[in-house]
């Protein structure tokens, strides 16, 4: 992972860890922080900062708010996903609204994604 780690983004990643969105905070404190699969928050990798990353299963969870709804933002997200997947990182995109309103379904989707990436 050392070669994929983007050191210049570390200060911004630290700032984002301190200033989590309500959806990030909820997912982290109510589910991911104590999950048996270890997740890390705001990980600089492949030139981007990943919201949540589980290195053991190569899974990135990205939480998207309303700012991701525009055409330009969707094109950026698609390119970001392409780059990450080319680097061996699976990306699970979820909306902030789903975390707030459908939390159990979000947790279920994360569990499925983990199982799909867990080596047998």
C-alpha positions, 0 to 999 in steps of 0.5 A: 500500500505504500506506493498507493499512499498519497502523502501530500493529502495527509493534512487534508485527510486529518482535517476531514477526520476532525470535521466529519459530516453527520452521515460519516459520523453516524456510519463510523460510530454506529457501525464501522468503528467496531466492525470485525473488519478493520476500517480506516477513515479519510485515507489518502490513496491513488490521489484521492481521500477515501471516506472509509477504507478496509485494506483487508478486503480492498473496500472503499466506502464513499458517502455522497451528499447533494454536491455529487448530484450534478453532471460534473460531479458525477463525471468526477466520481466516475473517473475517481471510481475508475482510478481506484478500481484500476488500483485494486480498490472496490468502491461502494457508493452510498448516499448521505440520505440513505445513511440517515434514512435507511441505516440498516439497509446501508449496513446490509450493503456494506456486509454484502460488499465485505463478503464479496471481497473476503478471500475464502 
